């Protein structure tokens, strides 16, 4: 099958590649760029484990072809921490608030929460629950995931966790 050239920015780095037109974005990220943080969970776009940020919106990378991302800017879970290894407040929140168990959904959940906090920096609990509704977790019951997002929201707003709880 003939390959199509694409050029995009992934986690701040310019990437050029040749892809088969039928290659899904999730497979391109995992197999050609070795960015394996986004997971393939259901192959039906229901679970959200493959969520990445594409041009300022959350997308399930199993629903897009890599050629559709040509010219796009993509952030994956691998692009969340600072260059020196400092965790993003969402990553820190998931660690501190025990927002994960098996960890399979965590990269997609963090990426969806990242966009949610870009859209609504101080969401209510109900807004958080609605905002992550497209990402499934089979382990946690979501309570600590919500707390992790609240933690990150407070930290990004410069509040202490005590202030955020009040």
HELIX and SHEET records of a PDB file:
HELIX    1   1 UNK A   25  UNK A   27  1                                   3    
HELIX    2   2 UNK A   28  UNK A   32  3                                   5    
HELIX    3   3 UNK A   66  UNK A   69  5                                   4    
HELIX    4   4 UNK A   77  UNK A   79  5                                   3    
HELIX    5   5 UNK A   89  UNK A   96  1                                   8    
HELIX    6   6 UNK A  106  UNK A  119  1                                  14    
HELIX    7   7 UNK A  125  UNK A  131  1                                   7    
HELIX    8   8 UNK A  143  UNK A  156  1                                  14    
HELIX    9   9 UNK A  161  UNK A  165  1                                   5    
SHEET    1   A 5 UNK A  13  UNK A  20  0                                        
SHEET    2   A 5 UNK A   3  UNK A  10 -1                                        
SHEET    3   A 5 UNK A  73  UNK A  75  1                                        
SHEET    4   A 5 UNK A  51  UNK A  54 -1                                        
SHEET    5   A 5 UNK A  57  UNK A  60 -1                                        
END                                                                             
